[in-house]
Amino acid sequence: MFCSLDRADIVLKPDSDGRSQFVQTDHRTTEDIESAQELSAVFALIRILNPKRMAEPGSPEPMVICSFQDRPPEFLRVIISSTGGRCVYGDNLTTDADLPAPQPLDQVINSSFAALALAVSREFQADMTTDGLRKIEERLTLIFQPADEDENAYWSAVLKLGAFGGELIRKFNGGDWTKVETGTLPFALTTSFRGESATVNPLGKAIKFFANGSDDSLVALVNMLRQNL
């Protein structure tokens, strides 16, 4: 599976350079990964970048090794390269030594969230509007599963709602997804609020929505930001 976002699957001893080593496993077939490309891309970004935040101050950046059943699709190989991860696959853990050239990480992050939001819009037949966001909240609430019952379903719902809400903020207020060092997940959104730059956390808001319901609706967040351009 590809479900754990707030932890690493395996922790290895530090390498010869003193870098902590983490392994993230994905047992899906290549076809299964490609069938959920947009969600898989954001999952991969988080599963590689989150462990990199675990290093003690002054310590070398950790190494994250992504282990697959088969050689992963090109889009995942680009993400692994761009985030500084390593890739192994197969029963013999063949090292993928020919990863594509890394792309600018900020571009990879923003394009991945935009693609996921578009996929969510198509999945739920919801326009990129506040009414569309409200529809997605309602639909995801009906199929939501707590993390301790179905971790994959839980994090999938969080990412789908957070990505759509974040992209809706970008539509109205502009901004970019950025890598951050705090919070459960390593991304926030830098946008405009009252004529100044501000940071909001659509993914964290999605986590709160599934915990608290309508009191933490992303619709309210989007409306507040939109009214204070």
Residue pairs with C-beta under 8 A, 6 or more apart in sequence:
1 26
1 27
1 28
1 152
2 26
2 28
2 40
2 43
2 44
2 47
2 152
3 43
3 151
3 152
3 155
4 24
4 47
4 151
5 43
5 46
5 47
5 50
5 155
5 184
5 185
6 50
6 184
6 185
7 50
8 22
8 23
8 24
8 50
8 51
8 54
8 64
9 22
9 23
9 24
9 25
10 22
10 23
10 25
11 20
11 21
11 22
11 23
12 21
12 22
12 23
12 65
13 21
14 20
14 21
15 21
15 63
17 60
18 59
18 60
19 59
19 60
19 61
19 62
19 63
20 51
20 54
20 55
20 59
20 60
20 62
20 63
21 62
21 63
21 64
21 65
22 51
22 54
22 62
22 63
22 64
22 65
23 64
23 65
23 66
23 67
24 47
24 48
24 51
24 64
24 65
24 66
24 67
25 67
25 68
26 33
26 66
26 67
26 68
26 69
26 72
27 69
28 68
28 69
29 69
29 70
30 70
30 71
30 72
30 73
33 40
33 72
33 73
33 76
34 73
37 73
37 75
37 115
38 112
38 115
38 116
38 118
38 119
39 116
39 119
39 156
39 159
39 160
40 76
41 75
41 76
41 79
41 112
41 115
41 116
42 112
42 113
42 116
42 159
42 163
43 155
43 159
44 66
44 76
44 79
44 80
45 79
45 83
45 108
45 109
45 112
45 187
46 185
46 186
46 187
47 64
47 66
48 64
48 66
48 79
48 80
48 83
48 84
48 85
49 83
49 179
49 186
50 185
50 186
51 62
51 64
52 61
52 62
52 64
52 83
52 84
53 181
53 186
54 62
55 61
55 62
61 84
63 85
63 86
64 83
64 84
64 85
64 86
65 85
65 86
65 87
65 88
66 72
66 76
66 80
66 85
66 86
66 87
66 88
67 88
67 89
67 93
68 87
68 88
68 89
68 90
69 89
69 90
70 89
70 90
71 89
71 90
71 94
71 96
72 80
72 87
72 89
72 96
74 100
77 87
77 96
77 99
77 100
78 100
78 102
78 103
78 108
79 85
79 108
79 112
80 86
80 87
80 96
80 99
81 99
81 100
81 101
81 102
81 103
82 102
82 103
82 104
82 105
82 108
83 105
83 108
84 102
86 95
86 96
87 95
87 96
87 99
88 94
88 95
88 96
89 96
105 179
106 176
106 177
106 178
106 179
109 177
109 178
109 179
109 187
110 176
110 177
113 163
113 166
113 167
113 177
113 187
114 167
116 159
116 160
116 163
116 164
117 128
117 163
117 164
117 166
117 167
117 168
120 126
120 136
120 160
120 161
120 163
120 164
121 127
121 128
121 132
121 164
123 160
124 132
124 135
124 136
124 139
126 132
126 133
126 135
126 136
126 164
128 164
128 167
128 168
128 171
129 168
130 168
130 219
130 222
130 223
132 164
132 168
133 164
133 165
133 168
133 218
133 219
133 222
134 217
134 219
136 160
136 161
136 164
137 161
137 209
137 217
137 218
137 219
140 157
140 160
140 161
140 210
141 210
141 213
143 153
143 157
144 153
144 154
144 157
144 210
145 153
145 154
145 157
146 154
147 154
147 155
154 210
157 206
157 210
158 203
158 206
158 207
158 210
159 203
159 206
161 206
161 209
161 210
161 218
162 202
162 203
162 204
162 205
162 206
162 207
162 218
163 202
163 203
165 202
165 205
165 206
165 218
165 221
165 222
166 177
166 189
166 202
166 203
168 222
169 175
169 189
169 191
169 200
169 202
169 221
169 222
169 225
170 176
170 189
170 191
172 222
172 225
172 226
172 229
173 191
173 192
173 193
173 225
173 226
173 229
174 191
174 192
175 189
175 190
175 191
175 192
176 189
176 190
177 187
177 188
177 189
177 190
178 187
178 188
178 189
178 190
178 199
179 186
179 187
180 186
180 187
180 188
180 199
183 201
183 203
183 204
184 203
184 204
184 207
185 203
185 204
187 203
188 199
188 200
188 201
188 202
188 203
188 204
189 199
189 200
189 201
189 202
190 197
190 198
190 199
191 197
191 198
191 199
191 200
191 225
192 198
192 229
193 200
193 225
193 228
194 228
194 229
195 229
200 221
200 225
202 218
202 221
205 216
205 218
205 221
206 218
208 216
209 216
209 217
209 218
